[in-house]
Amino acid sequence: MGKVAAKMKVMPASPEIDLDTLQEKLEASLPEGAQINGFERDDVAFGLVALLPTVIVADGAGGTEVVEEAFSGVEDVESVAVENVGRV
């Protein structure tokens, strides 16, 4: 079974959210077998900045769905979307 790299877009609930703290919460919420291979930040609008983690998961058993669910359950996260997926 191979691995998949997925760039995800995590929108914070408001511009006042501390992105460093949110990044730590996302890392702590990762399901077993998944890992983050770096974060980028994207200025969206009106001071709102999205986090763009690249997540490595096993290719199977739902792919990125478990990570999406985990990230969605983190406090201060408004939404989670998969931007790009590719095999590693």
C-alpha positions as CSV (number, residue, x, y, z in Angstrom):
1,M,0.0,0.0,0.0
2,G,1.4,3.4,-1.0
3,K,1.1,6.8,0.6
4,V,-0.8,9.9,-0.4
5,A,0.2,13.6,0.2
6,A,-2.8,15.9,0.6
7,K,-2.5,19.7,0.8
8,M,-5.4,20.8,3.0
9,K,-6.9,24.2,3.7
10,V,-7.9,24.8,7.3
11,M,-9.9,28.0,7.9
12,P,-9.8,29.4,11.4
13,A,-13.0,30.6,13.0
14,S,-11.9,34.2,13.1
15,P,-8.9,36.5,12.3
16,E,-8.1,36.7,16.0
17,I,-7.2,33.0,16.3
18,D,-3.5,32.5,17.2
19,L,-2.3,30.4,14.2
20,D,0.7,29.0,16.0
21,T,-1.6,27.6,18.7
22,L,-4.0,26.3,16.1
23,Q,-1.2,24.6,14.2
24,E,-0.2,22.8,17.5
25,K,-3.8,21.7,18.0
26,L,-4.0,20.3,14.5
27,E,-0.7,18.4,15.0
28,A,-2.1,16.9,18.2
29,S,-5.3,15.8,16.6
30,L,-3.7,13.7,13.9
31,P,-5.0,10.2,13.7
32,E,-2.5,7.3,14.1
33,G,-0.5,6.7,10.9
34,A,-0.9,10.3,9.6
35,Q,1.9,12.9,9.7
36,I,2.2,16.6,8.7
37,N,5.0,17.4,6.3
38,G,5.0,21.2,6.7
39,F,2.6,24.1,6.9
40,E,2.1,27.1,4.7
41,R,-0.1,30.1,5.3
42,D,-2.4,31.8,2.8
43,D,-3.8,35.3,3.3
44,V,-7.5,35.0,2.5
45,A,-9.2,38.4,3.1
46,F,-9.8,40.9,5.9
47,G,-7.0,39.7,8.0
48,L,-8.1,36.1,7.8
49,V,-5.2,33.6,7.2
50,A,-5.7,30.0,6.3
51,L,-3.3,27.2,7.3
52,L,-2.3,24.9,4.5
53,P,-0.8,21.7,6.1
54,T,0.5,18.9,3.8
55,V,-0.6,15.6,5.3
56,I,0.9,12.2,4.5
57,V,-1.6,9.3,4.9
58,A,-1.8,5.7,3.8
59,D,-3.5,5.2,0.5
60,G,-6.5,3.2,1.6
61,A,-9.2,3.0,4.3
62,G,-10.8,6.3,3.3
63,G,-7.7,8.3,2.5
64,T,-7.8,11.8,3.9
65,E,-11.3,11.5,5.4
66,V,-10.1,10.6,8.9
67,V,-7.7,13.6,8.9
68,E,-10.5,15.9,7.7
69,E,-12.8,14.7,10.5
70,A,-10.0,15.1,13.1
71,F,-9.2,18.6,11.9
72,S,-12.9,19.6,11.8
73,G,-13.2,18.6,15.5
74,V,-10.4,21.0,16.6
75,E,-11.6,24.1,18.5
76,D,-11.3,27.3,16.5
77,V,-11.5,25.5,13.1
78,E,-14.3,26.9,10.8
79,S,-13.8,24.5,7.9
80,V,-11.4,22.0,6.3
81,A,-11.0,21.3,2.6
82,V,-8.7,19.1,0.5
83,E,-6.9,21.4,-2.0
84,N,-4.6,18.9,-3.8
85,V,-3.9,15.1,-3.6
86,G,-1.0,13.1,-5.0
87,R,0.8,9.9,-4.5
88,V,4.2,9.8,-2.7
